[in-house]
Amino acid sequence: MAYGDDAVFVPSAARTTNGDSGAIFIEKGDFISILISTTAASGTPSMTLFVEWSHDDTTFAVSDPVDTYTAAITGTGLVVKQFAVKGTTFRLRWVIAGGTPSLTFSASRYVTS
């Protein structure tokens, strides 16, 4: 993956439980934009997203201030947010709550200086 390339790092799938993307290495860059594309929702879902950083590819932590999306995702649509790069590796973590929640979503990234 070249610097500045757009890449899907969480493939589209229906999800009903908490999870994360796994470790994603950032070769270089000062900022990362993360696009969440939600194409289906059922039940009464509410999904909160967190970007967590690591310098050793193993221990991840939410930065201070917290790198999170400002509002929970509750339906279909596109959401993009830019974050300052705070480590060599990141992961996207999601927490899904609500009554019989199901969200079909994918996540893409774009790193820039």
DSSP file (Angstrom, degrees, kcal/mol; ACC not computed):
  #  RESIDUE AA STRUCTURE BP1 BP2  ACC     N-H-->O    O-->H-N    N-H-->O    O-->H-N    TCO  KAPPA ALPHA  PHI   PSI    X-CA   Y-CA   Z-CA
    1    1 A M              0   0    0      0, 0.0     2,-0.1     0, 0.0    26,-0.1   0.000 360.0 360.0 360.0 120.8    0.0    0.0    0.0
    2    2 A A    >   -     0   0    0      1,-0.1     3,-2.1     4,-0.1     2,-0.0  -0.459 360.0 -84.1 -81.3 155.0    1.5    3.3   -1.1
    3    3 A Y  T 3  S+     0   0    0      1,-0.3    -1,-0.1    -2,-0.1     3,-0.1  -0.345 116.9  18.5 -56.4 131.6    1.3    6.5    0.9
    4    4 A G  T 3  S+     0   0    0      1,-0.3    -1,-0.3   107,-0.3     2,-0.1   0.340  90.9 137.9  87.6  -7.2   -1.9    8.2    0.2
    5    5 A D    <   -     0   0    0     -3,-2.1   106,-0.5   105,-0.1     2,-0.4  -0.448  54.8-123.6 -73.0 146.3   -3.7    5.2   -1.2
    6    6 A D  E     +A  110   0A   0    104,-0.1     2,-0.4    -2,-0.1   104,-0.2  -0.725  37.0 179.0 -84.6 135.6   -7.3    4.5   -0.3
    7    7 A A  E     -A  109   0A   0    102,-2.0   102,-2.5    -2,-0.4     2,-0.5  -0.989  31.2-133.3-146.3 134.0   -7.8    1.1    1.3
    8    8 A V  E     +A  108   0A   0     -2,-0.4   100,-0.3   100,-0.3    -2,-0.0  -0.740  29.0 168.9 -78.5 125.0  -10.6   -1.0    2.7
    9    9 A F  E    S+     0   0A   0     98,-2.4    99,-0.2    -2,-0.5    -1,-0.1   0.506  70.1  45.4-117.7  -9.4   -9.4   -2.4    6.0
   10   10 A V  E    S-A  107   0A   0     97,-1.8    97,-2.0     3,-0.0    -1,-0.3  -0.918  87.1-141.5-128.2 106.0  -12.8   -3.7    7.3
   11   11 A P  E     -     0   0A   0      0, 0.0    94,-0.2     0, 0.0     2,-0.1  -0.281  32.3 -87.2 -68.0 153.4  -14.7   -5.5    4.6
   12   12 A S  E     +     0   0A   0     92,-0.1     2,-0.3    94,-0.1    94,-0.2  -0.383  67.8 137.7 -62.9 128.5  -18.4   -5.1    4.3
   13   13 A A  E     -A  105   0A   0     92,-1.1    92,-1.7    -2,-0.1     2,-0.4  -0.963  57.4 -96.1-164.2 156.0  -20.3   -7.6    6.5
   14   14 A A  E     -A  104   0A   0     -2,-0.3     2,-0.4    90,-0.2    90,-0.3  -0.675  44.2-170.8 -78.0 130.7  -23.3   -7.7    8.9
   15   15 A R  E     +A  103   0A   0     88,-2.7    88,-2.4    -2,-0.4     4,-0.1  -0.979  25.0 169.6-129.2 139.6  -22.1   -7.4   12.4
   16   16 A T        +     0   0    0     -2,-0.4     2,-0.3    86,-0.2    -1,-0.1   0.409  65.4  49.9-124.1  -4.8  -24.1   -7.8   15.7
   17   17 A T  S    S-     0   0    0      1,-0.1    80,-0.1    78,-0.0    77,-0.1  -0.829  91.5 -79.1-133.2 169.1  -21.4   -7.8   18.3
   18   18 A N        +     0   0    0     -2,-0.3     2,-0.3    78,-0.2    77,-0.2  -0.264  60.6 139.8 -63.3 153.7  -18.4   -5.7   19.4
   19   19 A G  E     -B   94   0A   0     75,-1.9    75,-2.8    -4,-0.1     2,-0.3  -0.968  35.1-128.0-172.8-173.8  -15.1   -6.2   17.4
   20   20 A D  E     -B   93   0A   0     -2,-0.3    73,-0.2    73,-0.2     3,-0.1  -0.972  23.8-118.3-152.3 166.6  -12.1   -4.6   15.9
   21   21 A S        -     0   0    0     71,-2.1    72,-0.1    -2,-0.3     2,-0.1   0.628  53.1-123.3 -79.9 -15.1  -10.2   -4.4   12.6
   22   22 A G        -     0   0    0     70,-0.2    70,-0.3     2,-0.1    -1,-0.2  -0.217  56.0 -32.4  82.5 171.8   -7.0   -5.9   13.9
   23   23 A A        -     0   0    0     34,-0.1     2,-0.5    68,-0.1    68,-0.2  -0.406  56.3-168.4 -70.2 133.1   -3.6   -4.1   13.6
   24   24 A I  E     -C   90   0A   0     66,-2.6    66,-2.3    -2,-0.2     2,-0.2  -0.983  16.0-138.9-123.1 117.0   -3.2   -1.8   10.6
   25   25 A F  E     -C   89   0A   0     -2,-0.5     2,-0.6    64,-0.2    64,-0.2  -0.522   7.0-152.3 -77.2 139.3    0.4   -0.5    9.9
   26   26 A I        -     0   0    0     62,-3.0     3,-0.1    -2,-0.2   -23,-0.0  -0.958   3.7-164.9-112.9 113.5    0.8    3.1    8.8
   27   27 A E        -     0   0    0     -2,-0.6     2,-0.3     1,-0.2    -1,-0.2   0.931  67.6 -33.3 -64.5 -47.9    4.0    3.6    6.7
   28   28 A K  S    S+     0   0    0     60,-0.0    -1,-0.2    83,-0.0     2,-0.2  -0.967  79.7 109.3-164.1 166.1    4.0    7.4    7.1
   29   29 A G        -     0   0    0     -2,-0.3    84,-0.3    -3,-0.1     3,-0.1  -0.525  49.5-127.5 136.3 157.2    1.7   10.3    7.3
   30   30 A D  S    S+     0   0    0     82,-2.2    55,-2.9     1,-0.2     2,-0.3   0.679  89.7  33.0-104.5 -26.9    0.4   12.9    9.7
   31   31 A F  E     -ED  84 112A   0     81,-2.8    81,-2.5    53,-0.3     2,-0.4  -0.957  59.0-159.4-134.3 149.5   -3.3   12.4    9.3
   32   32 A I  E     -ED  83 111A   0     51,-2.7    51,-2.8    -2,-0.3     2,-0.5  -0.998   6.6-157.6-128.9 129.5   -5.7    9.5    8.7
   33   33 A S  E     -ED  82 110A   0     77,-2.9    77,-1.7    -2,-0.4     2,-0.5  -0.907   9.9-161.8-102.7 131.7   -9.2    9.8    7.3
   34   34 A I  E     -ED  81 109A   0     47,-2.6    47,-1.8    -2,-0.5     2,-0.5  -0.967   0.4-161.3-118.9 125.1  -11.5    6.9    8.1
   35   35 A L  E     -ED  80 108A   0     73,-2.2    73,-2.3    -2,-0.5     2,-0.5  -0.911   0.7-162.3-106.9 125.4  -14.7    6.4    6.1
   36   36 A I  E     -ED  79 107A   0     43,-3.4    43,-2.2    -2,-0.5     2,-0.6  -0.944   3.3-166.9-107.7 123.1  -17.5    4.2    7.5
   37   37 A S  E     -ED  78 106A   0     69,-2.2    69,-1.6    -2,-0.5     2,-0.6  -0.934   2.6-171.3-112.8 109.7  -20.0    3.0    4.9
   38   38 A T  E     +ED  77 105A   0     39,-3.0    39,-2.7    -2,-0.6    67,-0.2  -0.899  11.2 170.6-103.9 118.9  -23.1    1.5    6.6
   39   39 A T  E     +     0   0A   0     65,-2.3     2,-0.3    -2,-0.6    66,-0.1   0.573  62.6  23.3-107.3 -12.6  -25.4   -0.1    4.0
   40   40 A A  E     + D   0 104A   0     64,-1.1    64,-2.7    35,-0.1     2,-0.3  -0.988  56.2 179.7-154.0 146.4  -28.0   -1.9    6.2
   41   41 A A  E     + D   0 103A   0     -2,-0.3     2,-0.3    62,-0.2    62,-0.2  -0.994   4.9 174.1-146.0 139.8  -29.4   -1.6    9.7
   42   42 A S  E     + D   0 102A   0     60,-2.3    60,-1.6    -2,-0.3     2,-0.2  -0.964  52.9  17.5-144.2 164.1  -32.0   -3.6   11.6
   43   43 A G  E    S-     0   0A   0     -2,-0.3    57,-0.2    58,-0.2    55,-0.0  -0.536 114.4 -54.0  73.2-148.2  -33.3   -3.7   15.1
   44   44 A T  E    S- D   0  99A   0     55,-2.4    55,-0.6    -2,-0.2    -1,-0.2  -0.633  75.5-177.2-122.6  72.4  -32.4   -0.6   17.1
   45   45 A P  E     - D   0  98A   0      0, 0.0     2,-0.3     0, 0.0    53,-0.2  -0.333  17.9-178.3 -77.0 152.3  -28.6   -0.5   16.6
   46   46 A S  E     - D   0  97A   0     51,-1.8    51,-2.5    -2,-0.1     2,-0.5  -0.892   9.0-172.5-145.8 115.1  -26.2    2.0   18.1
   47   47 A M  E     -FD  73  96A   0     26,-2.6    26,-3.0    -2,-0.3     2,-0.4  -0.944   6.9-165.1-118.3 125.8  -22.5    1.7   17.2
   48   48 A T  E     - D   0  95A   0     47,-2.3    47,-2.3    -2,-0.5     2,-0.4  -0.898  12.4-153.2-105.9 136.2  -19.7    3.7   18.7
   49   49 A L  E     - D   0  94A   0     -2,-0.4    20,-1.4    45,-0.2     2,-0.4  -0.883  10.6-173.2-114.8 141.3  -16.3    3.7   17.0
   50   50 A F  E     -GD  68  93A   0     43,-2.6    43,-2.9    -2,-0.4     2,-0.6  -0.992  17.2-145.3-131.3 138.7  -12.9    4.2   18.5
   51   51 A V  E     - D   0  92A   0     16,-2.8    12,-0.6    -2,-0.4    16,-0.4  -0.928  23.7-166.7-100.4 122.7   -9.5    4.6   16.8
   52   52 A E  E     -HD  62  91A   0     39,-2.7    39,-1.9    -2,-0.6     2,-0.3  -0.880   4.2-147.9-114.9 145.0   -6.8    3.0   19.0
   53   53 A W  E     -HD  61  90A   0      8,-2.5     8,-1.7    -2,-0.4     2,-0.3  -0.778  13.0-176.9-116.6 153.5   -3.1    3.5   18.6
   54   54 A S  E     - D   0  89A   0     35,-2.3    35,-1.8    -2,-0.3    34,-1.0  -0.993  23.0-168.2-145.3 149.6    0.0    1.4   19.2
   55   55 A H  S    S+     0   0    0      4,-0.4    -1,-0.1    -2,-0.3     5,-0.1   0.451  97.9  40.0-109.0  -8.8    3.8    1.8   18.9
   56   56 A D  S    S-     0   0    0      3,-0.4     4,-0.1    33,-0.1    31,-0.0   0.310 103.3-120.0-122.5   7.4    4.5   -2.0   19.3
   57   57 A D  S    S+     0   0    0      2,-0.2   -34,-0.1     1,-0.1     3,-0.1   0.548 102.3  63.6  66.6   9.5    1.7   -3.5   17.2
   58   58 A T  S    S+     0   0    0      1,-0.3     2,-0.6   -35,-0.0    -1,-0.1   0.676  87.2  58.4-126.4 -49.3    0.4   -5.4   20.3
   59   59 A T        -     0   0    0      2,-0.0    -3,-0.4     0, 0.0    -4,-0.4  -0.817  66.0-172.3 -96.7 117.6   -0.7   -3.0   23.0
   60   60 A F        +     0   0    0     -2,-0.6     2,-0.3    -6,-0.1    -6,-0.2  -0.859   6.4 174.6-112.0 144.3   -3.5   -0.6   21.8
   61   61 A A  E     -H   53   0A   0     -8,-1.7    -8,-2.5    -2,-0.4     2,-0.3  -0.995  36.0-110.9-145.8 148.3   -5.0    2.3   23.7
   62   62 A V  E     -H   52   0A   0     -2,-0.3   -10,-0.2   -10,-0.2     4,-0.1  -0.634  46.1-120.4 -73.4 135.1   -7.4    5.0   23.0
   63   63 A S        -     0   0    0    -12,-0.6     4,-0.2    -2,-0.3    -1,-0.1  -0.168  30.4 -88.2 -73.4 170.3   -5.5    8.3   22.8
   64   64 A D  S    S+     0   0    0      2,-0.1     2,-0.2     1,-0.0    -1,-0.0  -0.966 122.8  39.2-120.8 111.5   -6.1   11.3   25.0
   65   65 A P  S    S-     0   0    0      0, 0.0    -2,-0.1     0, 0.0     2,-0.1   0.470 119.2-106.5 -72.2 160.7   -8.2   13.1   23.9
   66   66 A V        -     0   0    0     -2,-0.2     2,-1.2    -4,-0.1    -2,-0.1  -0.337  20.5-137.8 -63.2 129.4  -10.2   10.1   22.8
   67   67 A D        +     0   0    0    -16,-0.4   -16,-2.8    -4,-0.2     2,-0.3  -0.765  53.4 133.7 -87.8  96.3  -10.2    9.4   19.1
   68   68 A T  B     -G   50   0A   0     -2,-1.2     2,-0.2   -18,-0.2   -18,-0.2  -0.940  63.1 -97.1-139.6 159.8  -13.9    8.6   18.6
   69   69 A Y        -     0   0    0    -20,-1.4   -20,-0.1    -2,-0.3    12,-0.0  -0.585  38.0-124.1 -75.0 145.6  -16.6    9.5   16.2
   70   70 A T  S    S+     0   0    0     -2,-0.2     2,-0.4     1,-0.1    -1,-0.1   0.769  88.1  27.3 -69.6 -27.6  -18.8   12.3   17.7
   71   71 A A  S    S-     0   0    0    -24,-0.0   -22,-0.2   -22,-0.0    -1,-0.1  -0.981  87.3-103.8-136.0 147.9  -22.1   10.4   17.4
   72   72 A A        -     0   0    0     -2,-0.4     2,-0.5   -24,-0.1   -24,-0.2  -0.354  36.7-117.4 -64.8 147.2  -23.1    6.8   17.5
   73   73 A I  B     +F   47   0A   0    -26,-3.0   -26,-2.6     1,-0.1    -1,-0.1  -0.788  40.9 164.3 -88.4 125.7  -24.1    5.3   14.1
   74   74 A T        +     0   0    0     -2,-0.5     2,-0.2   -28,-0.2    -1,-0.1   0.419  58.9   5.6-123.0  -3.0  -27.7    4.2   14.2
   75   75 A G  S    S-     0   0    0    -31,-0.1   -35,-0.1     1,-0.1     2,-0.1  -0.827  92.3 -46.3-159.3-164.0  -28.6    3.7   10.5
   76   76 A T  S    S+     0   0    0     -2,-0.2     2,-0.3   -37,-0.1   -37,-0.2  -0.358  74.8  79.9 -80.6 159.3  -27.3    3.7    6.9
   77   77 A G  E    S-E   38   0A   0    -39,-2.7   -39,-3.0    -2,-0.1     2,-0.4  -0.838  71.8 -67.5 140.8-175.4  -25.1    6.3    5.4
   78   78 A L  E     -E   37   0A   0     -2,-0.3     2,-0.4   -41,-0.2   -41,-0.2  -0.929  36.8-179.0-115.1 138.0  -21.5    7.5    5.1
   79   79 A V  E     -E   36   0A   0    -43,-2.2   -43,-3.4    -2,-0.4     2,-0.4  -0.998   2.6-177.8-135.4 131.2  -19.4    9.0    7.9
   80   80 A V  E     +E   35   0A   0     -2,-0.4     2,-0.3   -45,-0.2   -45,-0.2  -0.989   3.6 173.7-130.1 141.0  -15.8   10.2    7.5
   81   81 A K  E     -E   34   0A   0    -47,-1.8   -47,-2.6    -2,-0.4     2,-0.4  -0.997  21.2-138.2-145.4 143.4  -13.6   11.7   10.2
   82   82 A Q  E     -E   33   0A   0     -2,-0.3     2,-0.3   -49,-0.2   -49,-0.2  -0.830  19.9-173.2-104.3 140.3   -9.9   12.7   10.2
   83   83 A F  E     -E   32   0A   0    -51,-2.8   -51,-2.7    -2,-0.4     2,-0.3  -0.944  28.9-111.9-128.2 149.5   -7.5   11.9   13.0
   84   84 A A  E     -E   31   0A   0     -2,-0.3     2,-0.3   -53,-0.2   -53,-0.3  -0.643  43.1-108.7 -74.7 138.0   -3.9   13.0   13.7
   85   85 A V        +     0   0    0    -55,-2.9    -1,-0.1    -2,-0.3     3,-0.1  -0.546  41.8 172.7 -70.7 128.3   -1.6    9.9   13.5
   86   86 A K        +     0   0    0     -2,-0.3     2,-0.3     1,-0.1    -1,-0.1   0.151  59.2   9.7-125.0  16.9   -0.4    9.0   17.0
   87   87 A G  S    S-     0   0    0    -34,-0.1   -32,-0.2     1,-0.1    -1,-0.1  -0.972  76.8 -98.2-175.7 177.3    1.4    5.7   16.4
   88   88 A T  S    S+     0   0    0    -34,-1.0   -62,-3.0    -2,-0.3     2,-0.3   0.643 106.8  34.0 -86.5 -16.1    2.8    3.4   13.8
   89   89 A T  E     +CD  25  54A   0    -35,-1.8   -35,-2.3   -64,-0.2     2,-0.3  -0.986  65.8 179.9-139.5 145.8   -0.2    1.1   14.0
   90   90 A F  E     -CD  24  53A   0    -66,-2.3   -66,-2.6    -2,-0.3     2,-0.3  -0.912   8.3-162.0-136.3 167.6   -3.9    1.6   14.6
   91   91 A R  E     - D   0  52A   0    -39,-1.9   -39,-2.7    -2,-0.3     2,-0.5  -0.982  19.4-129.4-144.5 153.8   -7.0   -0.4   14.8
   92   92 A L  E     - D   0  51A   0    -70,-0.3   -71,-2.1    -2,-0.3     2,-0.4  -0.907  25.6-167.1-101.3 126.3  -10.7    0.5   14.6
   93   93 A R  E     -BD  20  50A   0    -43,-2.9   -43,-2.6    -2,-0.5     2,-0.4  -0.939   1.2-163.4-115.2 137.4  -12.8   -0.8   17.5
   94   94 A W  E     -BD  19  49A   0    -75,-2.8   -75,-1.9    -2,-0.4     2,-0.5  -0.942  10.5-160.9-123.1 145.1  -16.6   -0.9   17.4
   95   95 A V  E     - D   0  48A   0    -47,-2.3   -47,-2.3    -2,-0.4     2,-0.5  -0.987  13.3-163.8-122.4 117.7  -19.1   -1.3   20.2
   96   96 A I  E     + D   0  47A   0     -2,-0.5     2,-0.2   -49,-0.2   -49,-0.2  -0.897  18.0 160.0-108.5 127.2  -22.6   -2.3   19.0
   97   97 A A  E     + D   0  46A   0    -51,-2.5   -51,-1.8    -2,-0.5     2,-0.2  -0.781  19.7  79.3-133.3 176.4  -25.6   -2.0   21.4
   98   98 A G  E    S- D   0  45A   0     -2,-0.2     2,-0.6   -53,-0.2    -2,-0.0  -0.547  83.4 -35.7 115.8-179.2  -29.3   -1.8   21.1
   99   99 A G  E    S- D   0  44A   0    -55,-0.6   -55,-2.4     1,-0.3    -2,-0.1  -0.716 119.4 -28.1 -84.2 116.4  -32.3   -4.1   20.7
  100  100 A T  E    S-     0   0A   0     -2,-0.6    -1,-0.3   -57,-0.2     2,-0.1   0.911  92.1-163.0  43.2  57.2  -31.4   -7.0   18.4
  101  101 A P  E     +     0   0A   0      0, 0.0     2,-0.3     0, 0.0   -58,-0.2  -0.413  22.5 168.7 -77.4 143.0  -28.8   -4.8   16.6
  102  102 A S  E     + D   0  42A   0    -60,-1.6   -60,-2.3    -2,-0.1     2,-0.4  -0.931   4.3 177.8-149.0 128.3  -27.4   -5.6   13.2
  103  103 A L  E     -AD  15  41A   0    -88,-2.4   -88,-2.7    -2,-0.3     2,-0.7  -0.998  18.0-152.7-131.7 130.7  -25.3   -3.2   11.0
  104  104 A T  E     +AD  14  40A   0    -64,-2.7   -65,-2.3    -2,-0.4   -64,-1.1  -0.913  39.6 147.4 -99.8 116.9  -23.7   -4.0    7.7
  105  105 A F  E     -AD  13  38A   0    -92,-1.7   -92,-1.1    -2,-0.7     2,-0.3  -0.972  33.2-159.3-148.4 160.9  -20.7   -1.7    7.3
  106  106 A S  E     - D   0  37A   0    -69,-1.6   -69,-2.2    -2,-0.3     2,-0.4  -0.904  13.8-143.2-132.3 163.7  -17.2   -1.4    5.9
  107  107 A A  E     -AD  10  36A   0    -97,-2.0   -98,-2.4    -2,-0.3   -97,-1.8  -0.998  14.2-175.8-133.4 135.1  -14.3    0.9    6.8
  108  108 A S  E     -AD   8  35A   0    -73,-2.3   -73,-2.2    -2,-0.4     2,-0.3  -0.875   9.5-151.9-122.8 158.0  -11.7    2.5    4.5
  109  109 A R  E     -AD   7  34A   0   -102,-2.5  -102,-2.0    -2,-0.3     2,-0.3  -0.936  11.6-172.1-131.6 155.8   -8.7    4.6    5.2
  110  110 A Y  E     -AD   6  33A   0    -77,-1.7   -77,-2.9    -2,-0.3     2,-0.4  -0.927  13.0-157.4-146.1 118.7   -6.7    7.4    3.6
  111  111 A V  E     + D   0  32A   0   -106,-0.5     2,-0.3    -2,-0.3  -107,-0.3  -0.836  20.6 162.8-103.8 133.5   -3.4    8.6    5.0
  112  112 A T  E       D   0  31A   0    -81,-2.5   -81,-2.8    -2,-0.4   -82,-2.2  -0.868 360.0 360.0-138.9 171.1   -2.0   12.1    4.2
  113  113 A S              0   0    0     -2,-0.3   -84,-0.1   -84,-0.3   -81,-0.1   0.396 360.0 360.0-106.0 360.0    0.5   14.6    5.4
